[in-house]
Each structure stands twice: as C-alpha cells, then as structure tokens.
C-alpha cells in the first residue's frame, strides 16, 4: 500500500518551533543545548505534509538526543540552491 501525503500550505517555522518545544525537556534533562537556525530569506509558509514533516523532525532530533551525552544540536533550515 502506497503512503498518502498531504499537499497543503503550512507554517514550517511554527512546526519546527513546536517540535523543538516538545523535545526541549529531554534536552535539558541531559544538559544539552537545542537551537533552531532559520534562514532570514526563507518564507515560513511552505507546501507539503505538515504532519509527516513534524514526525520526521521529531524522530531525527529524538535520535540525536538519545545518542548525545554532551554538546548541542542545531536544526538548520535553509533554502536549497
């Protein structure tokens, strides 16, 4: 069965901020630092599947937290060239 993806406008910046807010307690428990770096020329509104993007970001960042004992993690969002 093929995966079904939504294609609708959504606020990517807000989605990234929500994911980081959700995971921040895990980071603080381990004395890690988590930050978002957003390209100033990137529109915060994107087209795509907000739920899937949120799920992928949560999984990637959760894994980074799980396998890090010190330091920081940065979610860097920049346009593709």
N, C-alpha and C positions, 0 to 999 in steps of 0.2 A: 504494500500500500504506500503510495507516494505521500510525502509530507505536504501539508497545506500551509501556505504562508499568506499572511495578510499584506496588503499593499495600501497603506493609508498614511496620511501625514501624521507625524507625531513629534513631540518635543524631545529630541535626542539629548540635549543638555540637561533637561529635567530628569530624564531617565537615568543618565549617568550619575547625577547627584543623588537620586533616590537609592540606587544600588550601593553607592559609597556610604550613604547614611545607614542603610540596613546592615552593612558589614563593619562599620566603624567600631562597634563594641568588641568584635573579635580581634580587631587590630589593637585596640587599647589594652585588652587583656594580656597581650603578648609584648607590649612595649614596642610596637611597630608604628610606622607612620604611613598614612594613606592620603594621596592627594590627586586632584583632578587638574590636568593641564588642557585647557580648551583653546584652540587656535582663534585669535580675535577676528579673523576674516571668515570664519565658518558660521553659516546660518544655523541657529539652534533647531530649526524645523527641518525634518528630513522625511523621506518617503520610505516606508518599509513596515516590517512587523515588529512593533514595539515590544510585544511580549517575548518574542524569540530573542531579540537583542538584549533585553533585560536578563533573560535566562542565561545566555551565553556569557555576558559580562559577570554575572553572579558566580557562575561556575569557574571561570578563569581566575577571578580575583580570590575566590574562596580557596582554590588550589594554591595560589601564590601565598596566601596567608598560612595555609596548612604546612607548607614546606619552607617557611621562612622563620628563622629564630631571632633575627635582628635586622635592623635597617628600615628601608622604606619601599613603598610601591607607588608607582605613578600610572594613572590612567591618562594617556596622552591621546587626544582626539584632534587630528589634523586632516585637511583635505588631501585626497590622493592627487598626484600630479600626473 
